[in-house]
Amino acid sequence: MALGIGLLMPPGPDGRPTAVYLIDMQAVCGACGKEALRRYFLSTPFHSLTLRKLERLFDAAPDAIEGVCEQCDAELQPEDVERWSLQYAPADGQGLLLALAEREGETAWRAVPHDHLDVQSQPVWSWDRQDISVVALPSLNEVTFTEAFARAMNPKSVLRQAILAFHDRSHQAPLGATFTESGACVVEAAPGLEFWIGSADGQHQAVASRPLRATHALLVEDGTIADGYPDAPARWLGDLATFLSEISVVAFVDPSAADASLRRHFHRFPIDLQFEDAGDILRVIAGDGADDHAALEFQPHAIAKEAARTGAAPGDIARAEIDRALTLLDFTNPV
């Protein structure tokens, strides 16, 4: 099933998900002046990817150019790159982020909220200013990204900002954050993902007040930061330990957000599919289901739990699970 489909979050060497971004380069050979076009599918660890890191990766993209000129066989060099562009999408399949830079110019960022990353898309070398589906971003930061895509790129960044705002109200709270009567800070960082930051004695009431279907994870319990598993909060909240004394942090995730992301991605695959709900399992069946590898099974609740314990968007983790399953399938059923 689905062999040959472009992976957006393939597992890295350590088995943890990576995030794929697409870079196109337009270079001019320094020896003969022949134009050269290059496209690269690059990846970086998913859980540590932030807007600032994405900017740095884009700025350094020309360093990745390789190969020789088709006309004179001279090695292409980073200084030969005259302009380059980026395509990156939130892994939940909702939205596309574009960037375009020239050697002597500034980087321009655009958001396309209702598009998605297509690995077969054409290079982006210009903007259509009349296209109302494209939003020009005056700068790339948490606010402009969240306003364009109705979610944070990396919810961990939102949580860190919310913790600082809870500790000191003079610190700017993340977009959409609210403070309850008890003083807790609550913020929805992505569809289906909500963080609660409050005094340790209020965490049980916070958990009890959520719908039974919602899953949760204690990221910080009375000042103790969760650890002991891959991408645990201790790796990305450890430097804030002094602000977390007698504080608890809970991540709440709605499994339906994971389910919706699974269906959204599979609907875009170029194969005939049907979905079958089997209790807490979503079965995705290719064709008539007769082939031994025609069905894949996913557990939205398990995906939601992984999202909660790692502070990630459930829609993103759903895509990571799809790509993990397809990678295993390609390995066990080569064609």
NUGU-484774 format. One record per residue (C-alpha): x, y, z; residue number from 1; residue in three letters. Coordinates in steps of 0.05 Angstrom, whole numbers, plus 5000, padded with zeros to 4 digits. Layout:
N
{ketor {X Y Z} NUM "ALA"};
...
//
This chain:
335
{ketor {5000 5000 5000} 1 "MET"};
{ketor {5021 5071 4984} 2 "ALA"};
{ketor {5092 5054 4963} 3 "LEU"};
{ketor {5127 5113 4930} 4 "GLY"};
{ketor {5086 5166 4966} 5 "ILE"};
{ketor {5129 5225 4987} 6 "GLY"};
{ketor {5144 5224 5062} 7 "LEU"};
{ketor {5138 5290 5100} 8 "LEU"};
{ketor {5160 5264 5169} 9 "MET"};
{ketor {5204 5203 5158} 10 "PRO"};
{ketor {5239 5173 5218} 11 "PRO"};
{ketor {5311 5196 5227} 12 "GLY"};
{ketor {5371 5151 5243} 13 "PRO"};
{ketor {5348 5150 5316} 14 "ASP"};
{ketor {5278 5130 5297} 15 "GLY"};
{ketor {5249 5196 5318} 16 "ARG"};
{ketor {5208 5238 5268} 17 "PRO"};
{ketor {5241 5289 5223} 18 "THR"};
{ketor {5209 5347 5186} 19 "ALA"};
{ketor {5220 5353 5111} 20 "VAL"};
{ketor {5228 5420 5076} 21 "TYR"};
{ketor {5238 5432 5002} 22 "LEU"};
{ketor {5293 5478 4976} 23 "ILE"};
{ketor {5300 5502 4904} 24 "ASP"};
{ketor {5362 5538 4881} 25 "MET"};
{ketor {5378 5578 4818} 26 "GLN"};
{ketor {5453 5584 4808} 27 "ALA"};
{ketor {5499 5612 4754} 28 "VAL"};
{ketor {5564 5574 4743} 29 "CYS"};
{ketor {5622 5617 4764} 30 "GLY"};
{ketor {5666 5589 4709} 31 "ALA"};
{ketor {5622 5594 4647} 32 "CYS"};
{ketor {5558 5629 4666} 33 "GLY"};
{ketor {5512 5571 4652} 34 "LYS"};
{ketor {5448 5571 4694} 35 "GLU"};
{ketor {5437 5511 4739} 36 "ALA"};
{ketor {5374 5492 4777} 37 "LEU"};
{ketor {5375 5446 4837} 38 "ARG"};
{ketor {5321 5418 4883} 39 "ARG"};
{ketor {5335 5387 4950} 40 "TYR"};
{ketor {5291 5350 4999} 41 "PHE"};
{ketor {5323 5365 5066} 42 "LEU"};
{ketor {5302 5345 5136} 43 "SER"};
{ketor {5315 5365 5208} 44 "THR"};
{ketor {5293 5335 5275} 45 "PRO"};
{ketor {5219 5351 5282} 46 "PHE"};
{ketor {5211 5362 5357} 47 "HIS"};
{ketor {5267 5415 5361} 48 "SER"};
{ketor {5246 5453 5298} 49 "LEU"};
{ketor {5227 5525 5313} 50 "THR"};
{ketor {5215 5586 5270} 51 "LEU"};
{ketor {5285 5613 5286} 52 "ARG"};
{ketor {5317 5547 5267} 53 "LYS"};
{ketor {5278 5544 5202} 54 "LEU"};
{ketor {5303 5614 5186} 55 "GLU"};
{ketor {5374 5593 5199} 56 "ARG"};
{ketor {5366 5531 5156} 57 "LEU"};
{ketor {5338 5573 5099} 58 "PHE"};
{ketor {5393 5625 5104} 59 "ASP"};
{ketor {5446 5570 5100} 60 "ALA"};
{ketor {5412 5532 5044} 61 "ALA"};
{ketor {5462 5553 4989} 62 "PRO"};
{ketor {5516 5515 5027} 63 "ASP"};
{ketor {5480 5450 5009} 64 "ALA"};
{ketor {5489 5459 4933} 65 "ILE"};
{ketor {5529 5403 4901} 66 "GLU"};
{ketor {5544 5375 4832} 67 "GLY"};
{ketor {5578 5403 4770} 68 "VAL"};
{ketor {5559 5450 4715} 69 "CYS"};
{ketor {5526 5414 4656} 70 "GLU"};
{ketor {5566 5456 4607} 71 "GLN"};
{ketor {5637 5460 4635} 72 "CYS"};
{ketor {5639 5408 4691} 73 "ASP"};
{ketor {5661 5460 4742} 74 "ALA"};
{ketor {5640 5446 4814} 75 "GLU"};
{ketor {5581 5489 4834} 76 "LEU"};
{ketor {5596 5532 4895} 77 "GLN"};
{ketor {5551 5566 4947} 78 "PRO"};
{ketor {5570 5634 4920} 79 "GLU"};
{ketor {5542 5613 4852} 80 "ASP"};
{ketor {5471 5611 4881} 81 "VAL"};
{ketor {5434 5674 4861} 82 "GLU"};
{ketor {5366 5660 4891} 83 "ARG"};
{ketor {5333 5604 4929} 84 "TRP"};
{ketor {5265 5587 4956} 85 "SER"};
{ketor {5234 5544 5011} 86 "LEU"};
{ketor {5170 5505 5018} 87 "GLN"};
{ketor {5151 5479 5087} 88 "TYR"};
{ketor {5085 5456 5114} 89 "ALA"};
{ketor {5058 5443 5184} 90 "PRO"};
{ketor {5055 5368 5188} 91 "ALA"};
{ketor {4981 5366 5202} 92 "ASP"};
{ketor {4970 5380 5128} 93 "GLY"};
{ketor {4938 5448 5136} 94 "GLN"};
{ketor {4978 5505 5106} 95 "GLY"};
{ketor {5042 5520 5067} 96 "LEU"};
{ketor {5098 5567 5086} 97 "LEU"};
{ketor {5140 5597 5029} 98 "LEU"};
{ketor {5204 5637 5029} 99 "ALA"};
{ketor {5244 5669 4973} 100 "LEU"};
{ketor {5313 5701 4978} 101 "ALA"};
{ketor {5363 5732 4932} 102 "GLU"};
{ketor {5438 5737 4944} 103 "ARG"};
{ketor {5437 5812 4953} 104 "GLU"};
{ketor {5365 5820 4977} 105 "GLY"};
{ketor {5321 5807 5037} 106 "GLU"};
{ketor {5281 5744 5050} 107 "THR"};
{ketor {5206 5748 5035} 108 "ALA"};
{ketor {5158 5702 5072} 109 "TRP"};
{ketor {5089 5681 5050} 110 "ARG"};
{ketor {5034 5638 5082} 111 "ALA"};
{ketor {4984 5598 5042} 112 "VAL"};
{ketor {4936 5575 5097} 113 "PRO"};
{ketor {4892 5531 5053} 114 "HIS"};
{ketor {4947 5495 5014} 115 "ASP"};
{ketor {4994 5438 5032} 116 "HIS"};
{ketor {5063 5414 5014} 117 "LEU"};
{ketor {5066 5375 4949} 118 "ASP"};
{ketor {5133 5342 4936} 119 "VAL"};
{ketor {5120 5349 4861} 120 "GLN"};
{ketor {5104 5423 4863} 121 "SER"};
{ketor {5139 5473 4818} 122 "GLN"};
{ketor {5195 5518 4845} 123 "PRO"};
{ketor {5171 5585 4873} 124 "VAL"};
{ketor {5209 5642 4841} 125 "TRP"};
{ketor {5158 5698 4846} 126 "SER"};
{ketor {5093 5719 4880} 127 "TRP"};
{ketor {5026 5732 4848} 128 "ASP"};
{ketor {5005 5795 4884} 129 "ARG"};
{ketor {4933 5786 4861} 130 "GLN"};
{ketor {4927 5717 4893} 131 "ASP"};
{ketor {4884 5729 4955} 132 "ILE"};
{ketor {4898 5659 4981} 133 "SER"};
{ketor {4970 5680 4995} 134 "VAL"};
{ketor {4985 5722 5057} 135 "VAL"};
{ketor {5047 5766 5058} 136 "ALA"};
{ketor {5083 5762 5125} 137 "LEU"};
{ketor {5118 5827 5144} 138 "PRO"};
{ketor {5165 5783 5186} 139 "SER"};
{ketor {5167 5712 5210} 140 "LEU"};
{ketor {5152 5704 5283} 141 "ASN"};
{ketor {5105 5667 5330} 142 "GLU"};
{ketor {5049 5718 5323} 143 "VAL"};
{ketor {5049 5724 5246} 144 "THR"};
{ketor {5054 5648 5239} 145 "PHE"};
{ketor {4997 5636 5288} 146 "THR"};
{ketor {4953 5688 5256} 147 "GLU"};
{ketor {4964 5658 5187} 148 "ALA"};
{ketor {4956 5584 5206} 149 "PHE"};
{ketor {4913 5586 5269} 150 "ALA"};
{ketor {4966 5546 5306} 151 "ARG"};
{ketor {5038 5551 5330} 152 "ALA"};
{ketor {5092 5521 5288} 153 "MET"};
{ketor {5122 5487 5349} 154 "ASN"};
{ketor {5075 5486 5409} 155 "PRO"};
{ketor {5135 5478 5456} 156 "LYS"};
{ketor {5153 5550 5441} 157 "SER"};
{ketor {5083 5572 5461} 158 "VAL"};
{ketor {5087 5533 5526} 159 "LEU"};
{ketor {5154 5563 5544} 160 "ARG"};
{ketor {5126 5633 5532} 161 "GLN"};
{ketor {5064 5617 5573} 162 "ALA"};
{ketor {5106 5592 5631} 163 "ILE"};
{ketor {5144 5657 5632} 164 "LEU"};
{ketor {5079 5697 5629} 165 "ALA"};
{ketor {5050 5656 5686} 166 "PHE"};
{ketor {5112 5669 5728} 167 "HIS"};
{ketor {5113 5743 5712} 168 "ASP"};
{ketor {5050 5777 5683} 169 "ARG"};
{ketor {5093 5832 5654} 170 "SER"};
{ketor {5121 5781 5606} 171 "HIS"};
{ketor {5082 5778 5541} 172 "GLN"};
{ketor {5034 5719 5539} 173 "ALA"};
{ketor {5027 5678 5475} 174 "PRO"};
{ketor {4972 5695 5427} 175 "LEU"};
{ketor {4905 5669 5452} 176 "GLY"};
{ketor {4927 5655 5523} 177 "ALA"};
{ketor {4878 5668 5579} 178 "THR"};
{ketor {4883 5670 5655} 179 "PHE"};
{ketor {4830 5636 5697} 180 "THR"};
{ketor {4800 5663 5762} 181 "GLU"};
{ketor {4848 5617 5800} 182 "SER"};
{ketor {4907 5648 5763} 183 "GLY"};
{ketor {4923 5590 5717} 184 "ALA"};
{ketor {4946 5604 5646} 185 "CYS"};
{ketor {4910 5565 5590} 186 "VAL"};
{ketor {4929 5568 5517} 187 "VAL"};
{ketor {4910 5527 5455} 188 "GLU"};
{ketor {4975 5519 5417} 189 "ALA"};
{ketor {4947 5478 5359} 190 "ALA"};
{ketor {4881 5446 5340} 191 "PRO"};
{ketor {4866 5394 5393} 192 "GLY"};
{ketor {4924 5414 5439} 193 "LEU"};
{ketor {4916 5457 5501} 194 "GLU"};
{ketor {4966 5473 5556} 195 "PHE"};
{ketor {4948 5488 5628} 196 "TRP"};
{ketor {4999 5521 5674} 197 "ILE"};
{ketor {4980 5532 5746} 198 "GLY"};
{ketor {4995 5519 5819} 199 "SER"};
{ketor {5007 5446 5835} 200 "ALA"};
{ketor {4946 5441 5881} 201 "ASP"};
{ketor {4901 5459 5822} 202 "GLY"};
{ketor {4923 5406 5773} 203 "GLN"};
{ketor {4873 5353 5794} 204 "HIS"};
{ketor {4815 5400 5786} 205 "GLN"};
{ketor {4841 5421 5718} 206 "ALA"};
{ketor {4844 5348 5695} 207 "VAL"};
{ketor {4775 5332 5724} 208 "ALA"};
{ketor {4744 5391 5687} 209 "SER"};
{ketor {4763 5365 5618} 210 "ARG"};
{ketor {4720 5320 5574} 211 "PRO"};
{ketor {4729 5246 5589} 212 "LEU"};
{ketor {4751 5233 5517} 213 "ARG"};
{ketor {4810 5281 5523} 214 "ALA"};
{ketor {4877 5250 5540} 215 "THR"};
{ketor {4928 5287 5581} 216 "HIS"};
{ketor {5000 5285 5604} 217 "ALA"};
{ketor {5034 5317 5664} 218 "LEU"};
{ketor {5093 5354 5634} 219 "LEU"};
{ketor {5111 5385 5701} 220 "VAL"};
{ketor {5083 5360 5767} 221 "GLU"};
{ketor {5095 5404 5827} 222 "ASP"};
{ketor {5160 5429 5798} 223 "GLY"};
{ketor {5186 5362 5774} 224 "THR"};
{ketor {5195 5361 5698} 225 "ILE"};
{ketor {5176 5296 5663} 226 "ALA"};
{ketor {5235 5256 5637} 227 "ASP"};
{ketor {5255 5185 5617} 228 "GLY"};
{ketor {5229 5180 5546} 229 "TYR"};
{ketor {5247 5209 5478} 230 "PRO"};
{ketor {5233 5284 5470} 231 "ASP"};
{ketor {5209 5288 5542} 232 "ALA"};
{ketor {5198 5358 5572} 233 "PRO"};
{ketor {5263 5355 5611} 234 "ALA"};
{ketor {5298 5364 5544} 235 "ARG"};
{ketor {5262 5429 5527} 236 "TRP"};
{ketor {5238 5457 5593} 237 "LEU"};
{ketor {5300 5442 5635} 238 "GLY"};
{ketor {5327 5512 5630} 239 "ASP"};
{ketor {5262 5540 5659} 240 "LEU"};
{ketor {5266 5497 5722} 241 "ALA"};
{ketor {5274 5558 5767} 242 "THR"};
{ketor {5207 5584 5743} 243 "PHE"};
{ketor {5170 5519 5757} 244 "LEU"};
{ketor {5175 5512 5832} 245 "SER"};
{ketor {5108 5488 5860} 246 "GLU"};
{ketor {5079 5493 5790} 247 "ILE"};
{ketor {5046 5439 5747} 248 "SER"};
{ketor {5038 5438 5672} 249 "VAL"};
{ketor {4987 5394 5638} 250 "VAL"};
{ketor {4978 5381 5563} 251 "ALA"};
{ketor {4908 5362 5541} 252 "PHE"};
{ketor {4897 5331 5473} 253 "VAL"};
{ketor {4833 5314 5436} 254 "ASP"};
{ketor {4843 5248 5398} 255 "PRO"};
{ketor {4793 5272 5345} 256 "SER"};
{ketor {4847 5321 5320} 257 "ALA"};
{ketor {4893 5261 5307} 258 "ALA"};
{ketor {4837 5223 5272} 259 "ASP"};
{ketor {4821 5283 5228} 260 "ALA"};
{ketor {4894 5291 5208} 261 "SER"};
{ketor {4900 5217 5190} 262 "LEU"};
{ketor {4839 5221 5145} 263 "ARG"};
{ketor {4861 5287 5114} 264 "ARG"};
{ketor {4929 5260 5093} 265 "HIS"};
{ketor {4904 5194 5067} 266 "PHE"};
{ketor {4850 5229 5025} 267 "HIS"};
{ketor {4906 5263 4987} 268 "ARG"};
{ketor {4942 5199 4970} 269 "PHE"};
{ketor {4936 5178 4897} 270 "PRO"};
{ketor {4903 5111 4913} 271 "ILE"};
{ketor {4833 5087 4927} 272 "ASP"};
{ketor {4822 5082 5002} 273 "LEU"};
{ketor {4768 5068 5052} 274 "GLN"};
{ketor {4765 5078 5127} 275 "PHE"};
{ketor {4740 5030 5178} 276 "GLU"};
{ketor {4728 5047 5251} 277 "ASP"};
{ketor {4743 4989 5297} 278 "ALA"};
{ketor {4735 5013 5368} 279 "GLY"};
{ketor {4796 5056 5384} 280 "ASP"};
{ketor {4829 5035 5319} 281 "ILE"};
{ketor {4824 5069 5251} 282 "LEU"};
{ketor {4837 5020 5194} 283 "ARG"};
{ketor {4859 5049 5128} 284 "VAL"};
{ketor {4846 5000 5072} 285 "ILE"};
{ketor {4873 5005 5001} 286 "ALA"};
{ketor {4830 4979 4944} 287 "GLY"};
{ketor {4788 4918 4961} 288 "ASP"};
{ketor {4833 4899 5019} 289 "GLY"};
{ketor {4853 4833 4987} 290 "ALA"};
{ketor {4928 4846 4989} 291 "ASP"};
{ketor {4966 4824 5051} 292 "ASP"};
{ketor {4992 4895 5059} 293 "HIS"};
{ketor {4928 4930 5039} 294 "ALA"};
{ketor {4910 4956 5109} 295 "ALA"};
{ketor {4944 5000 5160} 296 "LEU"};
{ketor {4919 5009 5231} 297 "GLU"};
{ketor {4925 5072 5273} 298 "PHE"};
{ketor {4904 5088 5345} 299 "GLN"};
{ketor {4883 5161 5351} 300 "PRO"};
{ketor {4883 5156 5427} 301 "HIS"};
{ketor {4955 5131 5427} 302 "ALA"};
{ketor {4975 5186 5378} 303 "ILE"};
{ketor {4941 5237 5423} 304 "ALA"};
{ketor {4979 5210 5484} 305 "LYS"};
{ketor {5046 5216 5447} 306 "GLU"};
{ketor {5028 5287 5427} 307 "ALA"};
{ketor {5010 5306 5499} 308 "ALA"};
{ketor {5073 5277 5530} 309 "ARG"};
{ketor {5119 5310 5479} 310 "THR"};
{ketor {5082 5377 5475} 311 "GLY"};
{ketor {5067 5368 5401} 312 "ALA"};
{ketor {5007 5380 5357} 313 "ALA"};
{ketor {4965 5316 5350} 314 "PRO"};
{ketor {4957 5328 5276} 315 "GLY"};
{ketor {5032 5330 5268} 316 "ASP"};
{ketor {5043 5265 5307} 317 "ILE"};
{ketor {4989 5233 5264} 318 "ALA"};
{ketor {5030 5248 5202} 319 "ARG"};
{ketor {5093 5222 5236} 320 "ALA"};
{ketor {5056 5156 5249} 321 "GLU"};
{ketor {5034 5152 5177} 322 "ILE"};
{ketor {5105 5160 5152} 323 "ASP"};
{ketor {5133 5112 5204} 324 "ARG"};
{ketor {5082 5060 5180} 325 "ALA"};
{ketor {5098 5072 5107} 326 "LEU"};
{ketor {5172 5067 5120} 327 "THR"};
{ketor {5164 5000 5154} 328 "LEU"};
{ketor {5119 4977 5097} 329 "LEU"};
{ketor {5170 4997 5045} 330 "ASP"};
{ketor {5223 4959 5085} 331 "PHE"};
{ketor {5182 4895 5094} 332 "THR"};
{ketor {5148 4894 5027} 333 "ASN"};
{ketor {5198 4920 4974} 334 "PRO"};
{ketor {5177 4926 4901} 335 "VAL"};
//
